[in-house]
Amino acid sequence: MKAIAYLRVSGKSQVEGDGFPRQQAAIEKVATQQGFTIFQVFREEGVSGTTEWGDRPAFVEMVGAVLDNPHIRTVFVENLTRLAREYTVQEAILVFLAAKGVNLISADTGENITEAVRNDPMKKALIQIQGVFSELEKSNLVRKLRAARERKKLETGRCEGQLPYGAKPGEDGTLRTMLELRHRELTIREIVEALNAVEAPTGYSTRNGRPWTVGVVARILARHLQDTDEPEFS
């Protein structure tokens, strides 16, 4: 089962600290115990726990990702303070997620918080009211997502998705080798064999440290060709 992780630190100075690694480690441990794989991680950088969900770029993007993928309906947080510091903000977020059919699991207790919300008669009524305004919320969400993506694109040149292979430090050499082998008209399988034949520490490493596979190399090359408009294999 796939799930999403939501991480948050309130201060810009905390972005490079231990907060994010600690939260992610705690989440991945509990997620694994419950049979989940963390499919995507959203990091809220320098956003106060008192901030409403609609003003959190990473949270808005995360909700959009969940709503776009019917196979992912579970979000993990380290604890409820990472979700929100103020009770009223926390409740509003939980009711919103419950209304969307999203399960929120707190890693510190392993509890499905939104399931508990659904079982509370008063909160259940709030969920039903939330559903009445679902179309309005969807329109507002689309607007917020568009604004967040445009802002991110202006800042980084990219607006969504994982950085392509070759964009992170140390990957450009491996990508160049792939492209050189491709231009020599080697098949994808032959390229994989060539990459895996070079042993550590000088070997060509994947991001997760596992051996190269045909599928991974094919996706990397296809993505690069798409981004650069280079011709496909003849």
C-alpha positions in Angstrom: 0.0 0.0 0.0 1.2 3.5 -0.9 1.1 6.5 1.4 2.2 10.1 1.6 4.3 11.8 4.3 3.7 15.3 5.4 6.6 17.1 7.2 6.7 20.6 8.6 9.2 22.9 10.4 8.1 26.3 11.5 11.4 28.3 11.1 13.5 28.8 8.1 16.6 28.1 10.2 15.2 24.6 10.9 15.0 23.6 7.3 18.6 22.3 7.3 18.4 20.9 10.8 17.4 17.5 12.2 13.6 18.2 12.0 12.9 16.8 8.5 15.2 13.7 8.8 13.8 12.9 12.2 10.2 13.2 11.1 10.7 11.2 8.0 12.5 8.4 9.9 9.7 8.1 12.5 7.1 8.1 9.7 8.8 5.5 7.6 9.3 3.1 10.6 5.6 3.1 11.5 4.5 3.1 7.8 6.5 -0.1 7.3 5.1 -1.7 10.4 1.6 -1.0 9.1 2.3 -2.3 5.6 2.7 1.0 3.8 5.4 2.3 1.5 6.0 6.1 1.5 5.4 7.0 -2.1 5.9 10.8 -1.9 7.1 13.3 0.8 5.9 16.8 1.1 8.0 19.3 3.2 6.5 22.4 4.6 9.5 24.7 5.0 9.3 27.6 7.5 5.5 27.6 8.0 4.0 28.1 11.5 1.8 25.5 13.0 -0.9 28.2 13.4 -1.2 28.7 9.7 -4.4 27.6 8.0 -4.1 24.7 5.5 -5.0 26.9 2.5 -2.0 29.1 3.1 0.5 26.1 3.2 2.0 25.5 -0.2 3.2 22.0 0.5 -0.1 21.0 2.1 -2.1 22.3 -0.8 0.1 20.5 -3.2 -0.2 17.3 -1.2 -4.0 17.4 -1.2 -3.9 17.9 -4.9 -1.7 14.9 -5.3 -4.0 12.7 -3.1 -7.1 13.8 -5.0 -5.5 13.1 -8.3 -4.5 9.6 -7.3 -7.4 7.3 -6.2 -5.0 4.6 -5.1 -3.4 6.8 -2.3 -5.7 7.7 0.5 -3.3 7.7 3.5 -1.1 10.5 4.9 1.4 10.1 7.7 2.6 12.8 10.1 5.2 12.5 12.9 2.5 13.7 15.4 -0.4 16.1 15.4 1.8 19.1 16.3 3.4 18.7 12.9 -0.1 19.0 11.4 -0.9 22.1 13.5 -0.1 23.7 16.8 -3.5 25.3 17.4 -6.4 23.1 18.2 -8.9 24.9 16.0 -6.5 24.7 13.0 -5.8 21.1 13.7 -9.6 20.3 13.9 -10.3 22.1 10.6 -7.5 20.2 8.8 -8.7 16.8 10.2 -12.4 17.5 9.2 -11.2 18.5 5.7 -9.2 15.4 5.2 -11.9 13.2 6.6 -14.4 14.7 4.2 -12.1 13.9 1.4 -11.8 10.2 2.5 -8.2 10.7 3.4 -6.8 8.7 6.4 -4.3 10.6 8.5 -2.0 8.4 10.7 0.1 9.8 13.5 3.5 8.1 13.7 3.9 8.6 17.5 0.8 6.6 18.3 0.1 4.7 15.1 -3.5 5.9 15.3 -5.7 6.6 12.3 -6.8 10.1 13.5 -9.4 10.8 10.8 -11.1 7.5 11.5 -11.6 8.7 15.1 -12.9 12.0 13.7 -15.5 10.1 11.6 -16.7 8.1 14.6 -17.4 11.3 16.6 -21.1 12.3 16.0 -20.5 16.1 16.2 -17.4 15.9 13.9 -19.3 13.5 11.6 -21.9 16.3 11.1 -19.1 18.7 10.3 -17.8 16.3 7.7 -21.2 16.1 6.1 -21.4 19.9 6.0 -17.9 19.9 4.5 -19.1 17.6 1.7 -21.9 20.1 0.7 -19.2 22.6 -0.2 -17.0 20.1 -1.9 -17.3 21.7 -5.4 -16.5 25.1 -4.0 -13.5 23.7 -2.2 -12.3 22.0 -5.3 -12.5 25.2 -7.3 -10.5 27.0 -4.6 -8.0 24.2 -4.4 -7.4 24.3 -8.2 -6.8 28.1 -7.9 -4.4 27.7 -5.0 -2.5 24.8 -6.7 -2.1 26.9 -9.8 -0.7 29.8 -7.8 1.6 27.6 -5.8 3.0 25.9 -8.9 3.5 29.2 -10.7 5.3 30.6 -7.7 7.5 27.5 -7.4 8.3 27.6 -11.1 9.4 31.2 -10.8 11.7 30.4 -7.9 13.2 27.1 -9.1 12.4 26.7 -12.8 10.4 23.6 -11.9 6.9 23.4 -10.6 6.2 19.7 -9.7 7.5 16.2 -9.5 10.8 14.7 -8.5 14.0 16.2 -9.9 15.0 14.2 -13.0 18.1 11.9 -12.8 21.2 14.0 -13.5 20.0 17.1 -11.6 21.4 16.1 -8.3 25.1 16.3 -7.4 27.2 13.4 -8.7 24.5 12.2 -11.2 25.6 14.2 -14.2 28.5 11.9 -15.0 26.4 8.8 -15.0 23.8 10.5 -17.2 26.5 11.4 -19.7 27.7 7.8 -19.8 24.2 6.6 -20.5 23.8 9.1 -23.3 27.2 8.2 -24.8 26.3 4.6 -24.8 22.9 5.4 -26.4 24.6 7.4 -29.2 26.8 4.3 -29.8 23.4 2.5 -30.5 23.7 0.1 -27.6 20.4 -1.4 -26.5 18.9 -0.4 -23.1 19.8 -3.9 -21.8 23.4 -3.5 -23.0 23.6 0.0 -21.3 22.3 -1.6 -18.0 24.9 -4.3 -18.2 27.7 -1.7 -18.8 26.6 0.4 -15.9 26.3 -2.5 -13.5 29.7 -3.9 -14.6 31.6 -1.1 -13.0 32.1 -1.8 -9.3 32.1 0.6 -6.3 33.4 3.1 -5.4 33.8 4.2 -9.0 30.6 2.5 -10.1 27.5 4.3 -11.6 25.1 4.5 -8.7 21.3 4.6 -8.7 19.6 7.0 -6.2 18.7 4.1 -4.0 22.0 2.3 -4.3 20.5 -0.8 -6.1 21.6 -2.3 -9.4 20.4 -0.6 -12.6 17.4 -2.1 -14.3 16.1 -1.9 -17.9 13.0 0.0 -16.7 14.9 2.6 -14.7 17.4 3.4 -17.5 14.6 3.5 -20.1 12.7 6.1 -18.0 15.8 8.2 -17.4 16.6 8.3 -21.1 13.1 8.9 -22.2 12.7 11.8 -19.7 16.0 13.3 -20.9 15.0 13.0 -24.6 11.6 14.6 -23.8 13.2 17.5 -22.0 15.9 18.1 -24.7 13.8 17.2 -27.8 16.6 14.7 -28.9 15.5 12.0 -31.4 14.5 8.6 -30.2 16.4 5.4 -31.1 16.1 4.7 -34.8 
